[in-house]
Amino acid sequence: MDECIQYFKQPSFKRFIQAWTLKYQSLGHLGGKIVLDNLTVEEQEALGLLLGLDLTNGILILTYTKFMKTWSQTKFSDIDFLDVLRQLQHQPLYSNNELKVIKQQQEKQFKDNIFIIYKDTRANDWLISYLNHDHMVSKQIHDNPHYHSLLCYVCDALNHLPVYHQQYESLAIFSQNITKDPHYFDEGNAKELLLKGIEYLYHIDSDRSVERINEILYVAGIYKDDLSNYCYICHIQPITIHPAWQAFYDLYEPWNMNLYNILHIESQFPKTPIFILENPSVFRKLCDCIKNYQLNIGLICSNGQLNFSTYLLLDKLFENDCTLYYAGDYDPEGLLIADKLKLRYKNLQLWCYDENYLYDYGIKQNTISIKRQKMLSNIQNATLKNISQTILKTNLFAYQEGFIEEYQKSLMKFS
């Protein structure tokens, strides 16, 4: 056997041995035929000598039956060729069916072990559902050496969400407490599985926009960053006077309300009209307007796309029956924001939206990209849809800066 093994270790036999190994794995036994083409000169000589064939055409087509007939005439005839393949592999040689059974056994053992660890915990039902239904689980079990520890960290996180104690905690601190790594849940599989777990526990539909992710985490009592996530407000204050808000409120001063500020407000808000604007410069102009006339209304600026702080504040205002008004640009992005807000807050009023304003304040566009045309076509609200269709017909966009006088006239009705 030792001599046979050394013989077939020659580089010229490498492809020959690989071909029969793959054949065994495929069939579960040695049989069928192999085909080797583009044989090198060395392969032609070595294989030709072993098999008694002229291979100068560079092709070998060989059935196992014919090979065994030749094998029986060599000095290795008493050796089982399958044993030769096994020893050359330096590891057990299994058929594909045998490997499938082994993998299934390994997966079952993996799952059973982790099910035992988290039995009767909050994470248990999600873990069972995830491991038994997610199509990537099998690949992770066999290819990811850190998969077990990953799942343990995610389950530990789901079992210790801050919301269980009516608390809120930053993602970095939460991650540090669970894994000793403040960035563990920032990206990749860890983040994905944590979100899936929260969605499962709280029956949340999966939607992975940036702000939606923030909302999912918030449901669990987790926020990404409570200082850099902010929006502009003016003349808005809770019913129970908050000293940090009071001076800004009294002086009609615009300020950046961040997530930290809103998280620490437990009081309700008075039922006052709240006007939401997309553009900061327009917001700033209207701050002067309501200050000059001491109007009892509040202003919010989303500064383009609404972030989590803005949504959280609007949720609280909406829950307190404040009347919400929204005004934005007459372009694809602005109309889409308005459409989403209208869908989220049923009683929200679309402020200064009229397709005729396009003709009064519109700016002709040379072209509108296919992507932006599609955005306009996806608008659902009837009023906004009329404007979007007019834009598609006329190529006119209108921006908030041109509406300032209209806004001011409208606000004066609340004097």
Rosetta blueprint (number, residue, H / E / L):
1 M L
2 D H
3 E H
4 C H
5 I H
6 Q H
7 Y H
8 F H
9 K L
10 Q L
11 P H
12 S H
13 F H
14 K H
15 R H
16 F H
17 I H
18 Q H
19 A H
20 W H
21 T H
22 L H
23 K H
24 Y H
25 Q H
26 S H
27 L H
28 G L
29 H L
30 L L
31 G L
32 G L
33 K E
34 I E
35 V E
36 L E
37 D L
38 N L
39 L L
40 T L
41 V H
42 E H
43 E H
44 Q H
45 E H
46 A H
47 L H
48 G H
49 L H
50 L H
51 L H
52 G L
53 L L
54 D L
55 L L
56 T L
57 N L
58 G L
59 I L
60 L E
61 I E
62 L E
63 T E
64 Y H
65 T H
66 K H
67 F H
68 M H
69 K H
70 T H
71 W H
72 S L
73 Q L
74 T L
75 K L
76 F L
77 S L
78 D L
79 I L
80 D L
81 F H
82 L H
83 D H
84 V H
85 L H
86 R H
87 Q H
88 L H
89 Q H
90 H L
91 Q L
92 P L
93 L L
94 Y L
95 S L
96 N H
97 N H
98 E H
99 L H
100 K H
101 V H
102 I H
103 K H
104 Q H
105 Q H
106 Q H
107 E H
108 K H
109 Q H
110 F H
111 K H
112 D H
113 N H
114 I H
115 F H
116 I H
117 I H
118 Y L
119 K L
120 D L
121 T L
122 R L
123 A L
124 N H
125 D H
126 W H
127 L H
128 I H
129 S H
130 Y H
131 L H
132 N H
133 H H
134 D L
135 H L
136 M L
137 V H
138 S H
139 K H
140 Q H
141 I H
142 H H
143 D H
144 N L
145 P L
146 H L
147 Y H
148 H H
149 S H
150 L H
151 L H
152 C H
153 Y H
154 V H
155 C H
156 D H
157 A H
158 L H
159 N H
160 H L
161 L L
162 P H
163 V H
164 Y H
165 H H
166 Q L
167 Q L
168 Y L
169 E E
170 S E
171 L H
172 A H
173 I H
174 F H
175 S H
176 Q H
177 N H
178 I H
179 T H
180 K L
181 D L
182 P L
183 H L
184 Y L
185 F L
186 D L
187 E L
188 G H
189 N H
190 A H
191 K H
192 E H
193 L H
194 L H
195 L H
196 K H
197 G H
198 I H
199 E H
200 Y H
201 L H
202 Y L
203 H L
204 I L
205 D L
206 S L
207 D L
208 R L
209 S L
210 V H
211 E H
212 R H
213 I H
214 N H
215 E H
216 I H
217 L H
218 Y H
219 V H
220 A L
221 G L
222 I E
223 Y E
224 K L
225 D L
226 D L
227 L L
228 S L
229 N L
230 Y E
231 C E
232 Y E
233 I E
234 C E
235 H L
236 I L
237 Q L
238 P L
239 I L
240 T L
241 I L
242 H L
243 P H
244 A H
245 W H
246 Q H
247 A H
248 F H
249 Y H
250 D H
251 L L
252 Y L
253 E L
254 P L
255 W E
256 N E
257 M E
258 N E
259 L H
260 Y H
261 N H
262 I H
263 L H
264 H L
265 I L
266 E L
267 S L
268 Q L
269 F L
270 P L
271 K L
272 T L
273 P L
274 I E
275 F E
276 I E
277 L E
278 E L
279 N L
280 P H
281 S H
282 V H
283 F H
284 R H
285 K H
286 L H
287 C H
288 D H
289 C H
290 I H
291 K H
292 N H
293 Y L
294 Q L
295 L L
296 N L
297 I L
298 G E
299 L E
300 I E
301 C E
302 S L
303 N L
304 G L
305 Q L
306 L L
307 N L
308 F H
309 S H
310 T H
311 Y H
312 L H
313 L H
314 L H
315 D H
316 K H
317 L H
318 F H
319 E H
320 N L
321 D L
322 C L
323 T L
324 L E
325 Y E
326 Y E
327 A E
328 G L
329 D L
330 Y E
331 D L
332 P H
333 E H
334 G H
335 L H
336 L H
337 I H
338 A H
339 D H
340 K H
341 L H
342 K H
343 L H
344 R H
345 Y L
346 K L
347 N L
348 L L
349 Q E
350 L E
351 W L
352 C L
353 Y L
354 D L
355 E L
356 N H
357 Y H
358 L H
359 Y H
360 D H
361 Y H
362 G L
363 I E
364 K E
365 Q L
366 N L
367 T L
368 I L
369 S L
370 I H
371 K H
372 R H
373 Q H
374 K H
375 M H
376 L H
377 S H
378 N L
379 I L
380 Q L
381 N L
382 A H
383 T H
384 L H
385 K H
386 N H
387 I H
388 S H
389 Q H
390 T H
391 I H
392 L H
393 K H
394 T H
395 N L
396 L E
397 F E
398 A E
399 Y L
400 Q H
401 E H
402 G H
403 F H
404 I H
405 E H
406 E H
407 Y H
408 Q H
409 K H
410 S H
411 L H
412 M H
413 K H
414 F H
415 S L
